[in-house]
Amino acid sequence: MATRPASLTQQQIRLQSKSQSPMASSLSTAASSRLLCSTTAAAAAAAKLSFSSASSLSFSLSSSSSLKCLRFSPLISQRRSSVNRGYSTVATTKCAASDPDQLKSAREDIRELLKSTFCHPILVRLGWHDAGTYDKNIEEWPRRGGANASLRFEVELKHAANAGLVNALKLIQPIKDKYSGVTYADLFQLASATAIEEAGGPKIPMKYGRVDVSGPEQCPEEGRLPAAGPPSPAEHLRNVFYRMGLNDKEIVALSGAHTVGRSRPERSGWGKPETKYTKDGPGAPGGQSWTVQWLKFDNSYFKDIKERRDEDLLVLPTDAVLFEDPSFKVYAEKYAEDQEAFFKDYAEAHAKLSNLGAKFDPPEGIVLDDGAAPEKFVAAKYSSGKD
């Protein structure tokens, strides 16, 4: 069978297929479908017209379920795409949940966003809080929670532990609007991993293809995320993280992500309104950080908690217990001395967390090919601490 040029229009393809055998016609239709689901620039430009499968209807901003998401979302400004109905052959075509090329492009846009807004910490928190509702004792998806983008709905955003995360959604919504072939669940985890890497942290062995929940009725109940100051910090951390299927080493490694970010009392009830390290930014000023250079991912968190010499640095009860509990202390001491060991264990734990509870399409997930070497990390300029 002769190869059909990729430039043929849909009408030409339909006309040619009439003169072919049933087998050839079937192959032609499949080739056309693959063309329409391809990740070329032309296909990306037409992404709003492509609904790849019944399960992916909720991923396009022009779908009814996505509009449902926007109605329940507290985001200030949203764009609703019009629905074009001339795509019957595309509607029955099976494609992966997220488009690999669009994922790569979205990652570049996230990198640019980080450079201009210094929003690394809140993007890390966004991915964590979406995945951190997972309950290993519940098999049913999405009732088990986890990385499924339920956090984009107002009912879950209003959970006390998620205070302020609406700002993270506002930051990345334009990227979602631009890349309708990327699910919210993937975008949350992509943003979180990219923020760690761009802050000088380790490369996270991520995979993508997460399926989104379709409505607020699929959000988990409140109370699954860890608290900052529980009566029994070690017991509380284990109750929460063991429920997710994580162990003591992973609890300590993941706690090390506090090396980036600040706690704001108006959101969490913890921390000072500002310190000498946060009063002038970078980014929005204020809050209390765990480390001096709180946009640099390293092992300073463990060093500073161990020393506890600076009253302007935050130490929560769940931080202090890492050097008090005998099992936690083994790892905390190790990470304070060995940054390479911390990076290795953190990367593995972050990847595991980002997959919790997720349903992948395809089932094995999508791994992005990263041939280019990352740019050298340059720490942001911080307040001098002088009045």
N, C-alpha and C positions, 0 to 999 in steps of 0.2 A: 504493500500500500504506500502510495507516495506520501511524503511528509508535507503537511500543510503549513504554509508560512505563518509565523506567529502574529503577523500584522492583519490577518483576515478579520473582518468584522463578524459579529454574532450572526447577522443576516446571511452573509456569505457562507458561514459554517453550516447554517440550517439548510440552505439551498444545496450545498454539496452533499450533505448527509442523505438527502432524499434519493440520490442516485447510487448510493453505496449499499453493500450487503448489510443485513442486520448486524453481523459481527463487526463490520467496519464502522457502521453507524454508531454502535455502542462504544467502540474505542474512540471514535471521533468526539462523542459527547463527553467521555471521560477526559480526553485531552483538553477539550474546551473548559471543562470544570477545573482542571488543574491549572490551566492558564489563568482563569478568573480568581483562583485562590492563591496564585503565586505571590511572591513577596517583592516583586519588582516595584519600581517607583510608580508605574502606571496603576498597578493594583492597589498600592497604598493610597493613591489619590482617589480611587473609587471605593475605598474601604467602607464608607457609609452605606453603599448599596449592597454590600455582601453580608448575608447571614449564612454562616457556614453550617449550622446544624441546629436542631431543636434546642439542645443544651446551651448553645452559644447565643441564642436570641437575646439573652439578658446582658450580653457583653457590649452590644452596639448601642451607642447613645441614641440611635434612631428607633430602637425597639420599645415596645410598650412597657416591658418590665424595667428597662433602664429609666424610662420616664417616671415610672413608679418610684424608683430610687430617688430621682431628683425631687419629686413631690415630698418625699419624707425626709430629704436631706435639708439641713439648715444652711447650706451654702447660700451665699448672698446672690451670686450671679451664676446662672446656668444657661447653656444653649441647648435648644431642642432641635434635632435634625428632622427634616421632613422625610417621609417614607416614600421611596420610589418603588412602584409595583411591577416594573418590567424586568424581573430577574427570577422567573420560575425555575430555571435550570440550576441557578446558584443556590436557591433555598434548600434543595435536596442534597447538596454536596457536603460531604463530611470533611471538615478541616480541624486542625488542632485548636484548642481553646484560645491560645495566643499566637500571633504571627511572629516568628523569630526575627525577621528584619525590623519589624516595628518595635520589638523589645529592645533591639540594639539602638535604634534611633531614640527611643524613649530614655534609654540610659544616658545617652549624650545630652539630652535636654535636662535630665536630672543633674548631671555634672555642672552644667551651666547655671542651673538654679542654685546649687550649693555655693558656687563661686560668688554669686551676687547677693545672696541672702544669709549665708552662714547658718542654714537651717538643719545642719547635720543631726543634732540631738533629737529634734522633734520627728524627723523622718525615721530615725532608728526606733523611736518609741511607737510610731504608727505601725510599723511592721510587727513589732513585739506584741503589742496589745491586740492586734487582730489574731495572731497565732496563739497567744497565751491563754485563750479560753478553752483550749483543748482538754477533753476528759478521756483518758485511755480506756475507761470502764464503759464507755458508750460507743457502740459500733456504728450506729446509724448516722449517715451524713445527711444534713449538716447539724443534726442535734448534738453531735459530739463536740461541736465548736472547732476552733482552729483557724488556719489561714484560708478563709473563704470570703473575705470582704464584707462580712456582716457589719463591721465597724463603720461602714459608710452610711448606715441608717441612723436617724436621729435618736431612736429609742436606745441604742447601744452607746452612741456618743454621749448621752446624758448620764451614763454610769459614772459614779464619782471618780473612779480610777482613770477615766478618759478625759478629765477636765482639760480643756485647751487643745485637744486633738482636732477640733474643727478647723483650727488654723493650718494644720498639716494638710487637711483635705483641700482647703482653699488654695494652698500652694501647688498641689499636684493636679488639681482638676483641669487646668488648661492643657496639661500634658495628656491626660486621659481623653479630652476632647479632640486633641490632635491625632491620637493613635487609638482609634476605635477598635483595632484588632488586638489590643492588649487588655486583658481582664483587670478589674480592680484588684483582685487578690494577688495577681502577679505584680502589678504596679506597686502595691504596698511593700511587698518583699523585695522587689528590685530597688526601690528607693532606700530601704533600710540597709541592704547590703552595700549599695553604692556609697551611701553616706559613710559607712565604716571604712571602706577602702579609700575614699577621697580624703578622709581625716588622717591618713597614714597608717591605717590598720591593715590586717592581713587580707589576702584575697579569699573571699568566701566561696566554697564549692557549691554554687547554687544550681538549681534546676527550676524550670518554669512550666507552665501549662495548667495552672490552678483554675478550677471552675468557681465562678461566683455564685453565691446564694442569690435568690431572685427577689426577696421581699423581707420587710422588717419582722414578719412573724417567724422568721428563721433565725433571729438573733438569740444568743444564749442569755440565760438569766444573769443578773448582776451578782458579783461576789466571787468570780473565778480568778481574778487577778490578784497579785500579791499586794499587801499593804506595807507602808513604810515603817510604822511603829507599833507592831502588834505586841501584846503582853509577853509572849514567848517567841522571840524572833527566829531562833533555829527551828523550832517545831513548826512555826508558820511557814517558813520557806520550804521545808520538806513536804508539808501537807500540800502546798500549791504545786511545787515542781515535780514531786513524785506522782501526783495526779496526771501530770503531762507525760510521764514516762522518763523523766530526767533524773540524773543521779547527783551525788554530792559534788563531784568534780565539775559537772556541767553547771550546777548552781553557782559555784564560786567563779568559774570562768565567765559566765554570762553577767554576773554582778560586776565584773571588770569593765563592762561597757559604760559604767558611770564615770569612767575616765573622761568621757565627753558629756557635756551638758550641765545644766543648772536646775536647781529646784526653786520654784517660785511659790511663796507662801499663799498667794491668792488662788493658786490652783491645787496645791497639795496639802497646804497647812504646815509645811516644813520649810526651813531655810530663812535666811535674812532677805529683806527687800533688795539689798544690794551690798556688795563688798568692794574692796579696792581692786579686785580682779574682774568685776563685772559691771562696774558703774559706767564705763565708757564702751561697753561692747567687747568684741565685735558683734555685729548684729544688734538686735534690740537690747538695750542695757538692762541691768537688774538681775535679781535672783542670787542664789548662793551656789557656787560650784564645788565639786568634790576635789578638783585639781586646779592648779594655777593656770595652765594652758588647756582650757576646757574644750577646745576644738581640735586637740591633738590626741589621736588614739595611741596610747602607749601603756606602760604598766605603772604609771604614776599613782593611780588610784590605790593600789595595794601598798605602795611605799608610804603614801601620805596617811592612810588609815593606820598603818602600823606605828608611825611616828607620832601622829596626832599632836603636832607642835604649832599648828597655825589655826587660830580661832576663826579665821575668815574662810576656812575650808569646811565643808559639810561632812558630817559623819552621822548617818542615820543608825538607829538600833539594828537594822538588818545589814548594815555595813560593818559595824563594830563586831557583830557576832561571828564574822568570818575569821577573826583572830582569837575568838574565845571558845568556840565549839571545837573539840579535838579533831574531828574528821574534816571540817571545813578548813581548819588552820593549816593542815598539811599542804593543801593546794594554795592557800593564800600566801603562805611563806615562800613556797616555790615560785609563784608568779611575781612576788616582790623582788626576787633575786634574778629571775630568768625570764626576760621579756619574750624571747623566742619560744619558750615552752608555753607561755600564756597565749601568744598569737596562734600557735598550732591548736591548742585546746579550744580557744575561743572560736576559731573559724569552723571547727567541727561542730561545736555546740550551737552556733548561730544557724548553720545550715540545717541542723536537725530541728531546731525550734521553728524555722521558717516553713518546714514541711508538715508540721503537726496538724492532723485533722484534714489536710487538703485532699481534694479529689482531683487527679491529674488527667488531662486529655492532651496527648496520648498518655496511657497509664504509666509509661516509663519516664514521662516528663520530657522537657526540652532543655538541652544544654547549649548555651551560647558559645560560639567559637571565638575565643579571644586571642587573636594572633599578635595584636599590637601591644608593646610594652607600656605600662601605665606611666603617666607623668610623675616626675619626682615631686614628693609632697613638700609643700612650703607652709609652715605654720602661719596662721593669721596673726595680725598685730593686736596685741592685748593692751589693756589699761596698764599704765605704769605704776598705778597705786598711789600716785602723788596727787594731792589736792591742787 
